[in-house]
Amino acid sequence: MRKANFEVPAEVIGGFSEKMLELGLNNSITGRTENDEIEIEVLYEKDESDQVDELEEYLDELISELEEQEEEEDDN
């Protein structure tokens, strides 16, 4: 069994959680970082590596969108 750890901003946890469910990945919340990001551990088999990669890319997209929104708010 392999393990991947994610640090997910609270603002995007809903979308991230939905994607984990959609991909059928075994996961658990393991804690919270100093920056209030939620720590999530995903356990997976080698044949699920593509799903974990997809989840990682999705999280990157969510974070990019969040940063863009914050920049727009700062500009106003």
OpenMM code with the backbone's topology and positions (N, CA, C; nanometers):
from openmm import Vec3, app, unit

residues = "MET ARG LYS ALA ASN PHE GLU VAL PRO ALA GLU VAL ILE GLY GLY PHE SER GLU LYS MET LEU GLU LEU GLY LEU ASN ASN SER ILE THR GLY ARG THR GLU ASN ASP GLU ILE GLU ILE GLU VAL LEU TYR GLU LYS ASP GLU SER ASP GLN VAL ASP GLU LEU GLU GLU TYR LEU ASP GLU LEU ILE SER GLU LEU GLU GLU GLN GLU GLU GLU GLU ASP ASP ASN".split()
positions = [
    Vec3(0.0853, -0.1175, 0.0000),
    Vec3(0.0000, 0.0000, 0.0000),
    Vec3(0.0901, 0.1240, 0.0000),
    Vec3(0.0530, 0.2198, -0.0806),
    Vec3(0.1265, 0.3460, -0.0899),
    Vec3(0.0490, 0.4550, -0.0170),
    Vec3(0.1189, 0.5650, 0.0073),
    Vec3(0.0561, 0.6739, 0.0823),
    Vec3(0.0914, 0.8069, 0.0173),
    Vec3(-0.0075, 0.8953, 0.0059),
    Vec3(0.0139, 1.0318, -0.0410),
    Vec3(-0.0461, 1.1249, 0.0625),
    Vec3(0.0234, 1.2344, 0.0898),
    Vec3(-0.0259, 1.3335, 0.1854),
    Vec3(-0.0556, 1.4634, 0.1130),
    Vec3(-0.1666, 1.5242, 0.1496),
    Vec3(-0.2097, 1.6494, 0.0900),
    Vec3(-0.2350, 1.7521, 0.1999),
    Vec3(-0.1993, 1.8764, 0.1730),
    Vec3(-0.2332, 1.9880, 0.2600),
    Vec3(-0.3318, 2.0745, 0.1828),
    Vec3(-0.4559, 2.0737, 0.2291),
    Vec3(-0.5658, 2.1336, 0.1543),
    Vec3(-0.6173, 2.2582, 0.2267),
    Vec3(-0.6164, 2.3746, 0.1588),
    Vec3(-0.6744, 2.4938, 0.2211),
    Vec3(-0.8216, 2.4703, 0.2551),
    Vec3(-0.8628, 2.5213, 0.3696),
    Vec3(-1.0008, 2.5003, 0.4148),
    Vec3(-1.1022, 2.5524, 0.3126),
    Vec3(-1.0650, 2.6554, 0.2383),
    Vec3(-1.1575, 2.7165, 0.1419),
    Vec3(-1.1935, 2.6223, 0.0271),
    Vec3(-1.1106, 2.5212, 0.0001),
    Vec3(-1.1368, 2.4318, -0.1129),
    Vec3(-1.1595, 2.2867, -0.0705),
    Vec3(-1.1768, 2.2634, 0.0591),
    Vec3(-1.1910, 2.1260, 0.1078),
    Vec3(-1.3149, 2.0568, 0.0497),
    Vec3(-1.4206, 2.1321, 0.0257),
    Vec3(-1.5428, 2.0731, -0.0304),
    Vec3(-1.5181, 2.0120, -0.1668),
    Vec3(-1.4589, 2.0898, -0.2570),
    Vec3(-1.4294, 2.0408, -0.3914),
    Vec3(-1.3303, 1.9262, -0.3902),
    Vec3(-1.2292, 1.9371, -0.3052),
    Vec3(-1.1286, 1.8322, -0.2940),
    Vec3(-1.1917, 1.7027, -0.2439),
    Vec3(-1.2774, 1.7126, -0.1448),
    Vec3(-1.3450, 1.5944, -0.0893),
    Vec3(-1.4330, 1.5263, -0.1932),
    Vec3(-1.5060, 1.6068, -0.2704),
    Vec3(-1.5907, 1.5507, -0.3752),
    Vec3(-1.5076, 1.4745, -0.4774),
    Vec3(-1.3916, 1.5293, -0.5133),
    Vec3(-1.3046, 1.4634, -0.6105),
    Vec3(-1.2508, 1.3315, -0.5548),
    Vec3(-1.2142, 1.3294, -0.4254),
    Vec3(-1.1673, 1.2049, -0.3642),
    Vec3(-1.2759, 1.0980, -0.3699),
    Vec3(-1.4000, 1.1381, -0.3393),
    Vec3(-1.5117, 1.0425, -0.3446),
    Vec3(-1.5339, 0.9932, -0.4865),
    Vec3(-1.5292, 1.0850, -0.5817),
    Vec3(-1.5482, 1.0496, -0.7231),
    Vec3(-1.4437, 0.9474, -0.7678),
    Vec3(-1.3203, 0.9636, -0.7210),
    Vec3(-1.2114, 0.8750, -0.7592),
    Vec3(-1.2076, 0.7472, -0.6754),
    Vec3(-1.2853, 0.7441, -0.5675),
    Vec3(-1.2935, 0.6248, -0.4834),
    Vec3(-1.1673, 0.5961, -0.4042),
    Vec3(-1.0979, 0.7004, -0.3612),
    Vec3(-0.9722, 0.6824, -0.2890),
    Vec3(-0.9940, 0.6734, -0.1387),
    Vec3(-0.9227, 0.5817, -0.0738),
    Vec3(-0.9266, 0.5628, 0.0712),
    Vec3(-0.8499, 0.6773, 0.1361),
    Vec3(-0.9135, 0.7509, 0.2258),
    Vec3(-0.8488, 0.8690, 0.2827),
    Vec3(-0.8884, 0.8919, 0.4269),
    Vec3(-0.8094, 0.9742, 0.4934),
    Vec3(-0.8424, 1.0160, 0.6298),
    Vec3(-0.7815, 1.1525, 0.6564),
    Vec3(-0.8482, 1.2276, 0.7408),
    Vec3(-0.7964, 1.3573, 0.7848),
    Vec3(-0.7009, 1.3292, 0.8992),
    Vec3(-0.5794, 1.3796, 0.8873),
    Vec3(-0.4782, 1.3496, 0.9881),
    Vec3(-0.4416, 1.4689, 1.0754),
    Vec3(-0.4846, 1.5887, 1.0384),
    Vec3(-0.4519, 1.7037, 1.1213),
    Vec3(-0.4709, 1.8346, 1.0482),
    Vec3(-0.4043, 1.9355, 1.1035),
    Vec3(-0.4140, 2.0713, 1.0500),
    Vec3(-0.2760, 2.1337, 1.0580),
    Vec3(-0.2376, 2.2073, 0.9559),
    Vec3(-0.1061, 2.2718, 0.9545),
    Vec3(-0.1114, 2.4036, 1.0303),
    Vec3(0.0058, 2.4649, 1.0457),
    Vec3(0.0132, 2.5964, 1.1103),
    Vec3(-0.0621, 2.7020, 1.0310),
    Vec3(-0.0770, 2.6783, 0.8992),
    Vec3(-0.1481, 2.7725, 0.8117),
    Vec3(-0.2963, 2.7394, 0.7996),
    Vec3(-0.3461, 2.6552, 0.8888),
    Vec3(-0.4862, 2.6113, 0.8900),
    Vec3(-0.5255, 2.5328, 0.7660),
    Vec3(-0.4296, 2.4694, 0.7008),
    Vec3(-0.4622, 2.3781, 0.5927),
    Vec3(-0.4933, 2.2420, 0.6540),
    Vec3(-0.5837, 2.1690, 0.5920),
    Vec3(-0.6247, 2.0393, 0.6432),
    Vec3(-0.5332, 1.9330, 0.5840),
    Vec3(-0.4759, 1.8508, 0.6716),
    Vec3(-0.3866, 1.7443, 0.6273),
    Vec3(-0.4673, 1.6187, 0.6001),
    Vec3(-0.4535, 1.5668, 0.4788),
    Vec3(-0.5270, 1.4468, 0.4384),
    Vec3(-0.4287, 1.3421, 0.3886),
    Vec3(-0.4490, 1.2202, 0.4351),
    Vec3(-0.3661, 1.1076, 0.3935),
    Vec3(-0.4501, 1.0177, 0.3036),
    Vec3(-0.3947, 0.9828, 0.1887),
    Vec3(-0.4617, 0.8933, 0.0947),
    Vec3(-0.3791, 0.7659, 0.0832),
    Vec3(-0.4426, 0.6529, 0.1090),
    Vec3(-0.3785, 0.5220, 0.0939),
    Vec3(-0.4270, 0.4617, -0.0369),
    Vec3(-0.3325, 0.4106, -0.1168),
    Vec3(-0.3705, 0.3596, -0.2479),
    Vec3(-0.2771, 0.2486, -0.2938),
    Vec3(-0.3260, 0.1722, -0.3868),
    Vec3(-0.2475, 0.0660, -0.4487),
    Vec3(-0.1781, 0.1210, -0.5731),
    Vec3(-0.0792, 0.0498, -0.6208),
    Vec3(-0.0024, 0.0943, -0.7371),
    Vec3(-0.0928, 0.1225, -0.8569),
    Vec3(-0.1959, 0.0406, -0.8762),
    Vec3(-0.2844, 0.0589, -0.9914),
    Vec3(-0.3776, 0.1797, -0.9763),
    Vec3(-0.3735, 0.2464, -0.8614),
    Vec3(-0.4527, 0.3675, -0.8402),
    Vec3(-0.3678, 0.4947, -0.8519),
    Vec3(-0.2439, 0.4803, -0.8954),
    Vec3(-0.1530, 0.5951, -0.9056),
    Vec3(-0.2078, 0.7052, -0.9950),
    Vec3(-0.2746, 0.6665, -1.1040),
    Vec3(-0.3309, 0.7668, -1.1948),
    Vec3(-0.4387, 0.8505, -1.1249),
    Vec3(-0.5199, 0.7870, -1.0401),
    Vec3(-0.6226, 0.8611, -0.9669),
    Vec3(-0.5594, 0.9604, -0.8697),
    Vec3(-0.4513, 0.9189, -0.8038),
    Vec3(-0.3829, 1.0076, -0.7102),
    Vec3(-0.3211, 1.1253, -0.7864),
    Vec3(-0.2635, 1.0980, -0.9033),
    Vec3(-0.2092, 1.2061, -0.9867),
    Vec3(-0.3190, 1.3037, -1.0274),
    Vec3(-0.4349, 1.2494, -1.0638),
    Vec3(-0.5482, 1.3333, -1.1014),
    Vec3(-0.5936, 1.4196, -0.9837),
    Vec3(-0.5963, 1.3619, -0.8656),
    Vec3(-0.6346, 1.4361, -0.7456),
    Vec3(-0.5344, 1.5477, -0.7174),
    Vec3(-0.4074, 1.5182, -0.7346),
    Vec3(-0.3025, 1.6175, -0.7123),
    Vec3(-0.3163, 1.7347, -0.8101),
    Vec3(-0.3412, 1.7040, -0.9360),
    Vec3(-0.3607, 1.8087, -1.0369),
    Vec3(-0.4847, 1.8915, -1.0048),
    Vec3(-0.5894, 1.8254, -0.9600),
    Vec3(-0.7129, 1.8959, -0.9252),
    Vec3(-0.6895, 1.9918, -0.8087),
    Vec3(-0.6145, 1.9468, -0.7086),
    Vec3(-0.5842, 2.0332, -0.5954),
    Vec3(-0.5036, 2.1544, -0.6419),
    Vec3(-0.4073, 2.1337, -0.7305),
    Vec3(-0.3296, 2.2460, -0.7843),
    Vec3(-0.4205, 2.3479, -0.8530),
    Vec3(-0.5188, 2.2989, -0.9297),
    Vec3(-0.6146, 2.3871, -0.9960),
    Vec3(-0.6969, 2.4651, -0.8944),
    Vec3(-0.7449, 2.3962, -0.7912),
    Vec3(-0.8248, 2.4624, -0.6877),
    Vec3(-0.7443, 2.5719, -0.6184),
    Vec3(-0.6186, 2.5437, -0.5878),
    Vec3(-0.5333, 2.6414, -0.5198),
    Vec3(-0.5061, 2.7606, -0.6114),
    Vec3(-0.4823, 2.7354, -0.7396),
    Vec3(-0.4595, 2.8445, -0.8348),
    Vec3(-0.5813, 2.9355, -0.8434),
    Vec3(-0.6997, 2.8753, -0.8516),
    Vec3(-0.8228, 2.9538, -0.8562),
    Vec3(-0.8403, 3.0350, -0.7287),
    Vec3(-0.8096, 2.9770, -0.6155),
    Vec3(-0.8204, 3.0460, -0.4879),
    Vec3(-0.7256, 3.1651, -0.4837),
    Vec3(-0.6022, 3.1455, -0.5289),
    Vec3(-0.5044, 3.2541, -0.5299),
    Vec3(-0.5479, 3.3664, -0.6223),
    Vec3(-0.6055, 3.3324, -0.7389),
    Vec3(-0.6553, 3.4339, -0.8318),
    Vec3(-0.7666, 3.5149, -0.7687),
    Vec3(-0.8575, 3.4486, -0.6984),
    Vec3(-0.9672, 3.5179, -0.6306),
    Vec3(-0.9140, 3.6123, -0.5251),
    Vec3(-0.8142, 3.5678, -0.4498),
    Vec3(-0.7556, 3.6515, -0.3451),
    Vec3(-0.6866, 3.7729, -0.4061),
    Vec3(-0.6177, 3.7536, -0.5197),
    Vec3(-0.5527, 3.8660, -0.5869),
    Vec3(-0.6539, 3.9668, -0.6347),
    Vec3(-0.7657, 3.9186, -0.6914),
    Vec3(-0.8712, 4.0077, -0.7378),
    Vec3(-0.9297, 4.0869, -0.6221),
    Vec3(-0.9502, 4.0219, -0.5087),
    Vec3(-1.0036, 4.0906, -0.3923),
    Vec3(-0.9058, 4.1961, -0.3412),
    Vec3(-0.7764, 4.1648, -0.3479),
    Vec3(-0.6736, 4.2610, -0.3036),
    Vec3(-0.6695, 4.3825, -0.3952),
    Vec3(-0.6995, 4.3625, -0.5238),
    Vec3(-0.6968, 4.4719, -0.6202),
    Vec3(-0.8143, 4.5665, -0.6008),
    Vec3(-0.9205, 4.5196, -0.5407),
    Vec3(-1.0418, 4.6029, -0.5215),
    Vec3(-1.0336, 4.6853, -0.3970),
] * unit.nanometer
topology = app.Topology()
chain = topology.addChain("A")
for resn in residues:
    res = topology.addResidue(resn, chain)
    for name in ("N", "CA", "C"):
        topology.addAtom(name, app.Element.getBySymbol(name[0]), res)
